[in-house]
């Protein structure tokens, strides 16, 4: 697995590296710390083995729970995955309309899986008739109680891992706010070639600015080691079915959300925002964990796996629009 990491770090890339030179006057943005006493290891093997530690490894019981969710998902070459609930019902209709229009006609041998996190009976019935997808339910009773706080998105890595158990090639996850453009095949090709595609724009805040210190403690790291890296967006991603991606990225991410000491150490749902010029002013839960894991793996070479031309909410492959809604698309198509 170390050899695979080395290959990924040294492969040719069409992406440009981004060197942060800004001083840390504003601790919300990526900056260069002059006082950090402990940076990320320069040895890829050391970074990898930290991620593969037993505390970030799923137990047999953990796997059984994920298999239970995966049993609802049909096998496919490519799995598109999203989730919805009653308050995102109209947003999901707009997302699905776009999938039907600019994605499905160009991607053969795919399955779309929609995770029901709380639709009403009527909403689910209409969705199942119109979405051209498999609607499945999340088994909250099998998981820790913090999974029921939907805003923390603890369910997301578990859902992606369950989809990964059934895909032959790729899992494409998207939040309901993701609005695809006409370049989906190009993005899938990049995911297949590189192993993953993540939204990592320069306009995002830094990792420790929006991550509780306890999460860094769990990983055995100093927050300042990550201050020159922006957070990744967890709302859209492409993962390839490879042993490395599953074991070194998805499994640690999934294990973290299952352990409260990692996912939300000493925090509550209300711990989200502070306007002080300090680190740890809010916590992004699943997004913080993904950002920390991927950054620890790839360090300064992380940019290789970012989606190109996607710096901001309106990129080459997609647009993020949390206000997009359609109230009657399902009525029109079924």
C-alpha positions in Angstrom: 0.0 0.0 0.0 3.0 2.3 0.6 4.1 1.6 -3.0 0.6 2.7 -4.3 0.8 5.9 -2.3 4.2 6.7 -3.7 2.9 6.0 -7.2 0.0 8.4 -6.7 2.3 11.1 -5.3 4.8 10.8 -8.2 2.4 10.4 -11.2 2.2 13.1 -13.9 -0.5 15.6 -13.3 -2.2 18.4 -15.2 -2.9 20.3 -11.9 -0.9 23.2 -10.6 0.4 23.1 -7.1 -0.6 25.9 -4.8 2.0 27.3 -2.4 0.7 29.3 0.5 2.8 32.3 1.5 0.3 34.5 3.3 1.1 35.2 7.0 -1.3 34.1 9.6 -2.9 37.4 10.5 -6.4 36.0 9.8 -6.6 32.5 11.2 -9.7 31.6 9.0 -7.7 31.4 5.8 -4.9 29.1 4.7 -1.6 30.7 5.8 2.0 29.9 6.5 2.7 29.5 10.2 6.1 30.6 11.4 5.7 29.2 14.9 4.4 25.6 14.3 6.6 23.2 16.1 5.4 20.0 14.4 4.6 19.7 10.7 3.3 16.7 8.8 5.9 14.1 8.3 7.8 14.2 5.0 7.8 10.4 4.9 4.7 9.1 3.1 5.1 5.7 4.8 4.8 7.3 8.2 1.8 9.3 7.2 0.1 6.3 5.8 0.7 4.1 8.8 -0.7 6.7 11.1 -3.9 6.6 9.0 -3.9 2.8 9.1 -3.7 2.7 12.9 -6.1 0.3 14.8 -8.2 3.1 16.1 -9.1 4.1 12.5 -9.8 0.5 11.5 -13.3 -0.9 11.3 -14.1 -3.8 13.6 -16.0 -6.8 12.4 -19.2 -5.5 14.1 -18.7 -2.1 12.3 -18.5 -3.9 8.9 -21.6 -6.0 9.6 -23.6 -2.8 10.1 -22.3 -1.4 6.8 -23.0 -4.6 5.0 -26.6 -4.4 6.3 -27.0 -1.0 4.5 -25.1 -2.3 1.5 -27.5 -5.2 1.1 -30.1 -2.7 -0.1 -27.9 -1.5 -2.9 -27.7 -3.3 -6.3 -24.3 -4.0 -7.9 -23.3 -1.7 -10.7 -20.3 -0.4 -12.7 -20.8 3.1 -11.5 -23.0 4.2 -8.5 -24.3 7.7 -8.2 -25.3 8.3 -4.6 -27.2 11.1 -2.8 -29.4 11.5 0.2 -32.6 13.4 1.0 -35.1 14.1 3.7 -38.4 15.9 4.0 -36.9 19.4 4.1 -34.7 18.7 1.1 -37.5 17.2 -1.0 -37.8 20.0 -3.5 -34.1 20.5 -3.7 -33.7 16.8 -4.6 -36.2 17.1 -7.4 -34.0 19.8 -9.0 -30.9 17.6 -8.5 -32.6 14.6 -10.0 -34.0 16.6 -13.0 -30.4 17.6 -13.8 -29.2 14.0 -13.4 -31.8 12.8 -15.8 -30.9 15.5 -18.3 -27.1 15.8 -18.4 -25.8 12.7 -16.7 -27.9 9.6 -17.3 -27.9 9.8 -21.1 -24.1 9.7 -21.2 -23.2 7.2 -18.5 -24.2 3.6 -19.3 -24.2 0.7 -16.7 -24.8 3.0 -13.7 -27.2 2.9 -10.7 -28.5 5.9 -8.8 -29.0 5.2 -5.1 -31.0 7.7 -3.0 -30.7 7.5 0.8 -33.9 8.3 2.6 -33.1 10.1 5.8 -36.6 11.2 6.6 -39.0 11.6 3.7 -42.7 11.5 4.4 -44.6 8.5 3.1 -46.1 10.5 0.2 -42.7 12.0 -0.7 -41.0 8.6 -0.8 -43.8 7.2 -2.9 -43.5 10.0 -5.5 -39.7 9.7 -5.4 -39.6 6.0 -6.1 -42.0 6.4 -9.0 -40.1 9.2 -10.7 -36.4 9.2 -9.8 -35.1 6.3 -11.9 -33.3 5.2 -8.8 -33.2 2.9 -5.8 -34.5 4.5 -2.7 -33.1 2.9 0.5 -33.5 3.6 4.2 -30.7 4.3 6.6 -30.7 1.9 9.6 -30.3 4.4 12.3 -31.0 1.8 15.0 -27.7 0.1 14.2 -25.5 3.1 14.7 -24.6 5.4 17.6 -27.2 8.0 18.6 -25.2 11.0 17.1 -26.0 9.7 13.7 -29.5 11.0 14.2 -28.2 14.5 14.0 -28.5 14.8 10.2 -26.7 18.1 10.1 -23.4 16.4 11.2 -23.6 14.0 8.2 -22.2 11.0 10.2 -24.3 8.9 7.8 -22.4 10.1 4.7 -19.1 8.1 4.9 -21.0 5.0 6.0 -23.3 5.4 3.0 -20.4 5.9 0.6 -18.6 2.8 2.0 -21.8 0.8 1.6 -22.0 1.9 -2.1 -18.3 1.0 -2.5 -19.1 -2.5 -1.5 -21.4 -2.8 -4.5 -19.6 -0.8 -7.2 -17.3 -2.4 -9.8 -15.6 0.9 -10.7 -16.7 4.2 -9.2 -18.9 5.8 -6.5 -20.0 9.4 -7.2 -21.4 11.1 -4.1 -23.3 14.4 -4.3 -25.4 16.5 -2.0 -28.8 17.7 -3.2 -27.2 21.1 -3.9 -25.0 19.8 -6.6 -26.0 20.8 -10.1 -24.0 19.0 -12.8 -22.9 20.6 -16.0 -22.1 18.9 -19.4 -18.8 17.4 -18.5 -19.6 14.4 -16.3 -17.8 11.8 -18.6 -14.6 13.8 -18.3 -14.9 13.9 -14.5 -15.5 10.1 -14.3 -12.5 9.5 -16.5 -10.4 11.6 -14.1 -11.7 9.6 -11.2 -10.9 6.3 -12.9 -7.4 7.4 -13.8 -6.4 9.1 -10.5 -8.4 7.1 -8.0 -10.4 10.0 -6.5 -11.7 13.5 -7.3 -12.4 16.0 -4.6 -13.5 19.6 -4.4 -10.5 21.5 -2.9 -10.8 25.1 -4.0 -8.4 27.8 -2.8 -11.4 29.9 -1.6 -12.2 27.5 1.3 -11.1 28.3 4.8 -8.2 26.4 6.4 -8.7 23.0 8.1 -8.0 23.9 11.8 -10.1 27.1 11.5 -13.2 24.9 11.1 -12.2 21.8 13.0 -12.2 21.1 16.8 -8.8 20.5 18.4 -10.0 17.2 19.8 -10.1 15.7 16.3 -6.4 16.6 15.8 -5.7 15.1 19.2 -7.4 11.8 18.1 -5.1 11.7 15.0 -2.1 12.6 17.0 -1.4 15.9 15.1 -0.9 19.6 15.9 -3.6 21.8 14.3 -1.0 24.2 13.0 0.4 21.5 10.7 -2.7 21.9 8.7 -3.2 25.6 8.7 -1.7 26.1 5.2 -4.3 23.6 3.7 -7.9 24.5 2.8 -10.8 22.3 3.8 -12.2 19.9 1.2 -15.8 20.1 0.4 -17.5 16.8 1.4 -20.6 17.5 -0.7 -19.3 16.0 -3.9 -16.6 13.4 -4.6 -15.6 10.6 -6.9 -14.0 7.5 -5.4 -12.6 4.5 -7.3 -13.0 0.9 -6.2 -9.4 0.2 -5.3 -7.9 -1.3 -2.1 -6.0 1.9 -1.4 -8.9 4.2 -1.7 -11.1 1.9 0.4 -8.5 1.2 3.1 -6.6 4.4 3.4 -9.4 7.0 2.8 -12.9 5.6 3.2 -12.3 3.2 6.1 -10.6 5.8 8.3 -13.3 8.3 7.4 -16.0 5.9 8.3 -14.4 4.8 11.5 -13.9 8.4 12.6 -17.6 9.2 12.3 -18.5 6.1 14.3 -16.3 7.2 17.2 -17.5 10.3 19.0 -14.0 11.0 20.4 -12.9 11.5 16.8 -16.0 12.8 15.1 -17.2 15.3 17.6 -14.9 15.4 20.7 -16.4 17.2 23.6 -18.8 19.1 21.4 -22.5 19.4 20.9 -24.6 20.2 17.9 -24.6 23.8 18.9 -20.8 24.1 18.5 -20.6 25.5 15.0 -19.6 29.1 14.8 -17.4 31.8 16.5 -16.4 35.1 15.0 -13.2 35.4 17.1 -9.8 35.4 15.2 -8.8 32.0 16.6 -8.5 28.5 15.4 -11.3 25.9 16.0 -14.0 28.6 15.7 -16.4 26.0 14.3 -16.5 22.3 13.4 -17.4 20.7 10.1 -17.8 17.1 11.3 -17.6 14.8 8.2 -15.9 17.5 6.1 -13.3 18.1 8.8 -12.5 14.4 9.1 -12.2 13.9 5.3 -10.0 17.0 5.0 -7.7 15.8 7.7 -7.4 12.2 6.4 -6.7 13.2 2.8 -4.3 16.0 3.7 -2.4 13.7 6.0 -2.1 11.1 3.2 -1.0 13.3 0.4 0.3 16.4 2.2 1.6 19.0 -0.3 0.6 16.8 -3.2 -3.1 16.8 -2.4 -3.8 19.2 -5.2 -3.3 16.4 -7.7 -6.7 15.0 -6.7 -8.7 18.2 -6.7 -11.3 18.7 -9.4 -9.9 21.1 -11.9 -11.5 24.5 -12.6 -13.6 24.2 -9.5 -12.5 27.1 -7.3 -15.7 28.5 -5.9 -19.4 27.5 -6.1 -19.5 27.7 -9.9 -17.0 25.4 -11.6 -16.3 23.5 -14.8 -18.0 20.3 -13.8 -20.7 21.5 -11.5 -22.4 24.3 -9.6 -23.3 24.4 -5.9 -26.7 25.9 -5.5 -28.5 25.4 -2.2 -31.5 27.4 -3.3 -32.3 25.3 -6.4 -35.7 23.8 -6.0 -38.4 22.2 -8.2 -41.8 21.6 -6.7 -43.5 19.5 -9.5 -40.8 17.6 -11.5 -41.8 14.3 -10.1 -45.4 14.9 -11.0 -44.3 15.6 -14.6 -42.3 12.5 -15.2 -44.2 9.6 -13.6 
